[in-house]
């Protein structure tokens, strides 16, 4: 997934002002790795596993 965001062909087509910084992408990837969603019946519980 990380390689999709750092693909240079996409950055050439996007205005540099709109391109995300590497720190932003790393934060989102780390957050998604730590996020856990538990389904219990009809309820959903979200937990950050730090």
N, CA, C and O atoms as a Maestro MAE file, in Angstrom:
{
 s_m_m2io_version
 :::
 2.0.0
}

f_m_ct {
 s_m_title
 :::
 protein
 m_atom[200] {
  # First column is atom index #
  i_m_mmod_type
  r_m_x_coord
  r_m_y_coord
  r_m_z_coord
  i_m_residue_number
  s_m_chain_name
  s_m_pdb_residue_name
  s_m_pdb_atom_name
  i_m_atomic_number
  :::
  1 25 0.824 -1.193 0.000 1 A "UNK " " N  " 7
  2 3 0.000 0.000 0.000 1 A "UNK " " CA " 6
  3 2 0.868 1.256 0.000 1 A "UNK " " C  " 6
  4 15 0.545 2.232 -0.678 1 A "UNK " " O  " 8
  5 25 1.944 1.238 0.740 2 A "UNK " " N  " 7
  6 3 2.807 2.399 0.834 2 A "UNK " " CA " 6
  7 2 3.402 2.752 -0.522 2 A "UNK " " C  " 6
  8 15 3.594 3.931 -0.819 2 A "UNK " " O  " 8
  9 25 3.694 1.764 -1.339 3 A "UNK " " N  " 7
  10 3 4.282 2.020 -2.652 3 A "UNK " " CA " 6
  11 2 3.318 2.772 -3.562 3 A "UNK " " C  " 6
  12 15 3.755 3.524 -4.433 3 A "UNK " " O  " 8
  13 25 2.020 2.585 -3.375 4 A "UNK " " N  " 7
  14 3 1.042 3.293 -4.191 4 A "UNK " " CA " 6
  15 2 1.121 4.799 -3.983 4 A "UNK " " C  " 6
  16 15 0.942 5.565 -4.930 4 A "UNK " " O  " 8
  17 25 1.387 5.231 -2.755 5 A "UNK " " N  " 7
  18 3 1.421 6.654 -2.454 5 A "UNK " " CA " 6
  19 2 2.723 7.311 -2.900 5 A "UNK " " C  " 6
  20 15 2.745 8.517 -3.142 5 A "UNK " " O  " 8
  21 25 3.794 6.556 -3.014 6 A "UNK " " N  " 7
  22 3 5.082 7.110 -3.371 6 A "UNK " " CA " 6
  23 2 5.430 6.897 -4.843 6 A "UNK " " C  " 6
  24 15 6.569 7.132 -5.248 6 A "UNK " " O  " 8
  25 25 4.488 6.466 -5.626 7 A "UNK " " N  " 7
  26 3 4.734 6.245 -7.043 7 A "UNK " " CA " 6
  27 2 5.034 7.583 -7.718 7 A "UNK " " C  " 6
  28 15 4.228 8.509 -7.631 7 A "UNK " " O  " 8
  29 25 6.172 7.695 -8.383 8 A "UNK " " N  " 7
  30 3 6.579 8.970 -8.968 8 A "UNK " " CA " 6
  31 2 5.695 9.378 -10.141 8 A "UNK " " C  " 6
  32 15 5.537 10.571 -10.398 8 A "UNK " " O  " 8
  33 25 5.122 8.429 -10.848 9 A "UNK " " N  " 7
  34 3 4.270 8.794 -11.976 9 A "UNK " " CA " 6
  35 2 3.042 9.570 -11.504 9 A "UNK " " C  " 6
  36 15 2.561 10.453 -12.214 9 A "UNK " " O  " 8
  37 25 2.530 9.250 -10.311 10 A "UNK " " N  " 7
  38 3 1.395 9.998 -9.781 10 A "UNK " " CA " 6
  39 2 1.813 11.393 -9.366 10 A "UNK " " C  " 6
  40 15 1.057 12.346 -9.558 10 A "UNK " " O  " 8
  41 25 2.999 11.534 -8.804 11 A "UNK " " N  " 7
  42 3 3.445 12.840 -8.344 11 A "UNK " " CA " 6
  43 2 3.699 13.791 -9.512 11 A "UNK " " C  " 6
  44 15 3.565 15.005 -9.355 11 A "UNK " " O  " 8
  45 25 4.053 13.271 -10.652 12 A "UNK " " N  " 7
  46 3 4.281 14.132 -11.813 12 A "UNK " " CA " 6
  47 2 2.977 14.744 -12.313 12 A "UNK " " C  " 6
  48 15 2.980 15.841 -12.871 12 A "UNK " " O  " 8
  49 25 1.877 14.050 -12.119 13 A "UNK " " N  " 7
  50 3 0.586 14.544 -12.592 13 A "UNK " " CA " 6
  51 2 -0.120 15.419 -11.567 13 A "UNK " " C  " 6
  52 15 -1.106 16.074 -11.904 13 A "UNK " " O  " 8
  53 25 0.351 15.449 -10.336 14 A "UNK " " N  " 7
  54 3 -0.297 16.190 -9.268 14 A "UNK " " CA " 6
  55 2 0.494 17.458 -8.993 14 A "UNK " " C  " 6
  56 15 1.725 17.462 -9.017 14 A "UNK " " O  " 8
  57 25 -0.227 18.515 -8.735 15 A "UNK " " N  " 7
  58 3 0.419 19.770 -8.366 15 A "UNK " " CA " 6
  59 2 1.200 19.563 -7.066 15 A "UNK " " C  " 6
  60 15 0.702 18.920 -6.142 15 A "UNK " " O  " 8
  61 25 2.398 20.092 -6.991 16 A "UNK " " N  " 7
  62 3 3.251 19.874 -5.813 16 A "UNK " " CA " 6
  63 2 2.617 20.416 -4.539 16 A "UNK " " C  " 6
  64 15 2.875 19.897 -3.454 16 A "UNK " " O  " 8
  65 25 1.806 21.435 -4.653 17 A "UNK " " N  " 7
  66 3 1.150 21.995 -3.472 17 A "UNK " " CA " 6
  67 2 0.121 21.019 -2.896 17 A "UNK " " C  " 6
  68 15 -0.165 21.054 -1.699 17 A "UNK " " O  " 8
  69 25 -0.430 20.156 -3.737 18 A "UNK " " N  " 7
  70 3 -1.454 19.216 -3.294 18 A "UNK " " CA " 6
  71 2 -0.893 17.850 -2.909 18 A "UNK " " C  " 6
  72 15 -1.599 17.046 -2.300 18 A "UNK " " O  " 8
  73 25 0.341 17.580 -3.246 19 A "UNK " " N  " 7
  74 3 0.942 16.282 -2.941 19 A "UNK " " CA " 6
  75 2 1.186 16.177 -1.435 19 A "UNK " " C  " 6
  76 15 1.699 17.118 -0.831 19 A "UNK " " O  " 8
  77 25 0.827 15.048 -0.821 20 A "UNK " " N  " 7
  78 3 1.023 14.888 0.626 20 A "UNK " " CA " 6
  79 2 2.510 14.731 0.968 20 A "UNK " " C  " 6
  80 15 3.299 14.222 0.172 20 A "UNK " " O  " 8
  81 25 2.858 15.175 2.154 21 A "UNK " " N  " 7
  82 3 4.231 15.007 2.623 21 A "UNK " " CA " 6
  83 2 4.441 13.570 3.069 21 A "UNK " " C  " 6
  84 15 3.483 12.861 3.379 21 A "UNK " " O  " 8
  85 25 5.673 13.151 3.098 22 A "UNK " " N  " 7
  86 3 6.002 11.777 3.501 22 A "UNK " " CA " 6
  87 2 5.574 11.516 4.936 22 A "UNK " " C  " 6
  88 15 5.152 10.405 5.257 22 A "UNK " " O  " 8
  89 25 5.673 12.518 5.809 23 A "UNK " " N  " 7
  90 3 5.272 12.359 7.209 23 A "UNK " " CA " 6
  91 2 3.769 12.097 7.322 23 A "UNK " " C  " 6
  92 15 3.334 11.317 8.170 23 A "UNK " " O  " 8
  93 25 2.984 12.743 6.475 24 A "UNK " " N  " 7
  94 3 1.535 12.551 6.494 24 A "UNK " " CA " 6
  95 2 1.171 11.128 6.088 24 A "UNK " " C  " 6
  96 15 0.322 10.490 6.709 24 A "UNK " " O  " 8
  97 25 1.811 10.653 5.060 25 A "UNK " " N  " 7
  98 3 1.546 9.286 4.600 25 A "UNK " " CA " 6
  99 2 1.966 8.274 5.650 25 A "UNK " " C  " 6
  100 15 1.253 7.300 5.894 25 A "UNK " " O  " 8
  101 25 3.110 8.492 6.269 26 A "UNK " " N  " 7
  102 3 3.584 7.570 7.300 26 A "UNK " " CA " 6
  103 2 2.642 7.562 8.498 26 A "UNK " " C  " 6
  104 15 2.388 6.506 9.078 26 A "UNK " " O  " 8
  105 25 2.121 8.732 8.874 27 A "UNK " " N  " 7
  106 3 1.176 8.817 9.985 27 A "UNK " " CA " 6
  107 2 -0.088 8.011 9.681 27 A "UNK " " C  " 6
  108 15 -0.572 7.271 10.538 27 A "UNK " " O  " 8
  109 25 -0.620 8.150 8.478 28 A "UNK " " N  " 7
  110 3 -1.836 7.427 8.107 28 A "UNK " " CA " 6
  111 2 -1.588 5.924 8.085 28 A "UNK " " C  " 6
  112 15 -2.432 5.153 8.541 28 A "UNK " " O  " 8
  113 25 -0.454 5.503 7.567 29 A "UNK " " N  " 7
  114 3 -0.136 4.070 7.540 29 A "UNK " " CA " 6
  115 2 0.027 3.513 8.948 29 A "UNK " " C  " 6
  116 15 -0.470 2.425 9.239 29 A "UNK " " O  " 8
  117 25 0.712 4.234 9.821 30 A "UNK " " N  " 7
  118 3 0.885 3.780 11.204 30 A "UNK " " CA " 6
  119 2 -0.451 3.718 11.932 30 A "UNK " " C  " 6
  120 15 -0.706 2.784 12.692 30 A "UNK " " O  " 8
  121 25 -1.298 4.711 11.701 31 A "UNK " " N  " 7
  122 3 -2.616 4.730 12.338 31 A "UNK " " CA " 6
  123 2 -3.454 3.543 11.872 31 A "UNK " " C  " 6
  124 15 -4.116 2.893 12.681 31 A "UNK " " O  " 8
  125 25 -3.427 3.261 10.576 32 A "UNK " " N  " 7
  126 3 -4.230 2.148 10.065 32 A "UNK " " CA " 6
  127 2 -3.730 0.799 10.581 32 A "UNK " " C  " 6
  128 15 -4.518 -0.135 10.730 32 A "UNK " " O  " 8
  129 25 -2.433 0.688 10.853 33 A "UNK " " N  " 7
  130 3 -1.893 -0.553 11.412 33 A "UNK " " CA " 6
  131 2 -2.315 -0.729 12.862 33 A "UNK " " C  " 6
  132 15 -2.490 -1.857 13.324 33 A "UNK " " O  " 8
  133 25 -2.483 0.386 13.593 34 A "UNK " " N  " 7
  134 3 -2.807 0.314 15.013 34 A "UNK " " CA " 6
  135 2 -4.313 0.251 15.272 34 A "UNK " " C  " 6
  136 15 -4.731 -0.074 16.383 34 A "UNK " " O  " 8
  137 25 -5.127 0.556 14.270 35 A "UNK " " N  " 7
  138 3 -6.572 0.590 14.451 35 A "UNK " " CA " 6
  139 2 -7.148 -0.818 14.365 35 A "UNK " " C  " 6
  140 15 -6.843 -1.580 13.448 35 A "UNK " " O  " 8
  141 25 -7.985 -1.138 15.340 36 A "UNK " " N  " 7
  142 3 -8.660 -2.430 15.356 36 A "UNK " " CA " 6
  143 2 -10.154 -2.188 15.529 36 A "UNK " " C  " 6
  144 15 -10.567 -1.466 16.436 36 A "UNK " " O  " 8
  145 25 -10.958 -2.786 14.668 37 A "UNK " " N  " 7
  146 3 -12.408 -2.654 14.754 37 A "UNK " " CA " 6
  147 2 -12.981 -4.012 15.125 37 A "UNK " " C  " 6
  148 15 -12.779 -5.000 14.419 37 A "UNK " " O  " 8
  149 25 -13.691 -4.047 16.231 38 A "UNK " " N  " 7
  150 3 -14.292 -5.282 16.725 38 A "UNK " " CA " 6
  151 2 -15.794 -5.224 16.530 38 A "UNK " " C  " 6
  152 15 -16.443 -4.263 16.941 38 A "UNK " " O  " 8
  153 25 -16.345 -6.248 15.904 39 A "UNK " " N  " 7
  154 3 -17.792 -6.349 15.720 39 A "UNK " " CA " 6
  155 2 -18.360 -7.254 16.793 39 A "UNK " " C  " 6
  156 15 -17.898 -8.380 16.979 39 A "UNK " " O  " 8
  157 25 -19.370 -6.756 17.504 40 A "UNK " " N  " 7
  158 3 -20.045 -7.531 18.539 40 A "UNK " " CA " 6
  159 2 -21.538 -7.360 18.327 40 A "UNK " " C  " 6
  160 15 -22.132 -6.365 18.743 40 A "UNK " " O  " 8
  161 25 -22.128 -8.337 17.679 41 A "UNK " " N  " 7
  162 3 -23.541 -8.212 17.332 41 A "UNK " " CA " 6
  163 2 -23.717 -7.106 16.311 41 A "UNK " " C  " 6
  164 15 -23.096 -7.131 15.249 41 A "UNK " " O  " 8
  165 25 -24.563 -6.134 16.627 42 A "UNK " " N  " 7
  166 3 -24.787 -4.993 15.740 42 A "UNK " " CA " 6
  167 2 -23.905 -3.804 16.116 42 A "UNK " " C  " 6
  168 15 -23.998 -2.748 15.491 42 A "UNK " " O  " 8
  169 25 -23.057 -3.960 17.123 43 A "UNK " " N  " 7
  170 3 -22.204 -2.869 17.585 43 A "UNK " " CA " 6
  171 2 -20.807 -3.008 17.015 43 A "UNK " " C  " 6
  172 15 -20.335 -4.114 16.750 43 A "UNK " " O  " 8
  173 25 -20.150 -1.865 16.827 44 A "UNK " " N  " 7
  174 3 -18.769 -1.832 16.375 44 A "UNK " " CA " 6
  175 2 -17.954 -1.058 17.388 44 A "UNK " " C  " 6
  176 15 -18.337 0.040 17.793 44 A "UNK " " O  " 8
  177 25 -16.837 -1.621 17.798 45 A "UNK " " N  " 7
  178 3 -15.930 -0.975 18.741 45 A "UNK " " CA " 6
  179 2 -14.597 -0.727 18.044 45 A "UNK " " C  " 6
  180 15 -14.028 -1.629 17.429 45 A "UNK " " O  " 8
  181 25 -14.106 0.502 18.146 46 A "UNK " " N  " 7
  182 3 -12.828 0.846 17.568 46 A "UNK " " CA " 6
  183 2 -11.816 1.007 18.696 46 A "UNK " " C  " 6
  184 15 -12.096 1.646 19.710 46 A "UNK " " O  " 8
  185 25 -10.639 0.419 18.507 47 A "UNK " " N  " 7
  186 3 -9.598 0.503 19.519 47 A "UNK " " CA " 6
  187 2 -8.250 0.772 18.838 47 A "UNK " " C  " 6
  188 15 -7.944 0.210 17.787 47 A "UNK " " O  " 8
  189 25 -7.461 1.638 19.457 48 A "UNK " " N  " 7
  190 3 -6.104 1.887 18.988 48 A "UNK " " CA " 6
  191 2 -5.164 1.005 19.790 48 A "UNK " " C  " 6
  192 15 -5.119 1.086 21.017 48 A "UNK " " O  " 8
  193 25 -4.413 0.160 19.093 49 A "UNK " " N  " 7
  194 3 -3.521 -0.788 19.746 49 A "UNK " " CA " 6
  195 2 -2.113 -0.212 19.804 49 A "UNK " " C  " 6
  196 15 -1.265 -0.544 18.975 49 A "UNK " " O  " 8
  197 25 -1.872 0.638 20.771 50 A "UNK " " N  " 7
  198 3 -0.541 1.240 20.940 50 A "UNK " " CA " 6
  199 2 0.213 0.524 22.017 50 A "UNK " " C  " 6
  200 15 1.355 0.879 22.312 50 A "UNK " " O  " 8
  :::
 }
 m_bond[199] {
  # First column is bond index #
  i_m_from
  i_m_to
  i_m_order
  :::
  1 1 2 1
  2 2 3 1
  3 3 4 2
  4 3 5 1
  5 5 6 1
  6 6 7 1
  7 7 8 2
  8 7 9 1
  9 9 10 1
  10 10 11 1
  11 11 12 2
  12 11 13 1
  13 13 14 1
  14 14 15 1
  15 15 16 2
  16 15 17 1
  17 17 18 1
  18 18 19 1
  19 19 20 2
  20 19 21 1
  21 21 22 1
  22 22 23 1
  23 23 24 2
  24 23 25 1
  25 25 26 1
  26 26 27 1
  27 27 28 2
  28 27 29 1
  29 29 30 1
  30 30 31 1
  31 31 32 2
  32 31 33 1
  33 33 34 1
  34 34 35 1
  35 35 36 2
  36 35 37 1
  37 37 38 1
  38 38 39 1
  39 39 40 2
  40 39 41 1
  41 41 42 1
  42 42 43 1
  43 43 44 2
  44 43 45 1
  45 45 46 1
  46 46 47 1
  47 47 48 2
  48 47 49 1
  49 49 50 1
  50 50 51 1
  51 51 52 2
  52 51 53 1
  53 53 54 1
  54 54 55 1
  55 55 56 2
  56 55 57 1
  57 57 58 1
  58 58 59 1
  59 59 60 2
  60 59 61 1
  61 61 62 1
  62 62 63 1
  63 63 64 2
  64 63 65 1
  65 65 66 1
  66 66 67 1
  67 67 68 2
  68 67 69 1
  69 69 70 1
  70 70 71 1
  71 71 72 2
  72 71 73 1
  73 73 74 1
  74 74 75 1
  75 75 76 2
  76 75 77 1
  77 77 78 1
  78 78 79 1
  79 79 80 2
  80 79 81 1
  81 81 82 1
  82 82 83 1
  83 83 84 2
  84 83 85 1
  85 85 86 1
  86 86 87 1
  87 87 88 2
  88 87 89 1
  89 89 90 1
  90 90 91 1
  91 91 92 2
  92 91 93 1
  93 93 94 1
  94 94 95 1
  95 95 96 2
  96 95 97 1
  97 97 98 1
  98 98 99 1
  99 99 100 2
  100 99 101 1
  101 101 102 1
  102 102 103 1
  103 103 104 2
  104 103 105 1
  105 105 106 1
  106 106 107 1
  107 107 108 2
  108 107 109 1
  109 109 110 1
  110 110 111 1
  111 111 112 2
  112 111 113 1
  113 113 114 1
  114 114 115 1
  115 115 116 2
  116 115 117 1
  117 117 118 1
  118 118 119 1
  119 119 120 2
  120 119 121 1
  121 121 122 1
  122 122 123 1
  123 123 124 2
  124 123 125 1
  125 125 126 1
  126 126 127 1
  127 127 128 2
  128 127 129 1
  129 129 130 1
  130 130 131 1
  131 131 132 2
  132 131 133 1
  133 133 134 1
  134 134 135 1
  135 135 136 2
  136 135 137 1
  137 137 138 1
  138 138 139 1
  139 139 140 2
  140 139 141 1
  141 141 142 1
  142 142 143 1
  143 143 144 2
  144 143 145 1
  145 145 146 1
  146 146 147 1
  147 147 148 2
  148 147 149 1
  149 149 150 1
  150 150 151 1
  151 151 152 2
  152 151 153 1
  153 153 154 1
  154 154 155 1
  155 155 156 2
  156 155 157 1
  157 157 158 1
  158 158 159 1
  159 159 160 2
  160 159 161 1
  161 161 162 1
  162 162 163 1
  163 163 164 2
  164 163 165 1
  165 165 166 1
  166 166 167 1
  167 167 168 2
  168 167 169 1
  169 169 170 1
  170 170 171 1
  171 171 172 2
  172 171 173 1
  173 173 174 1
  174 174 175 1
  175 175 176 2
  176 175 177 1
  177 177 178 1
  178 178 179 1
  179 179 180 2
  180 179 181 1
  181 181 182 1
  182 182 183 1
  183 183 184 2
  184 183 185 1
  185 185 186 1
  186 186 187 1
  187 187 188 2
  188 187 189 1
  189 189 190 1
  190 190 191 1
  191 191 192 2
  192 191 193 1
  193 193 194 1
  194 194 195 1
  195 195 196 2
  196 195 197 1
  197 197 198 1
  198 198 199 1
  199 199 200 2
  :::
 }
}
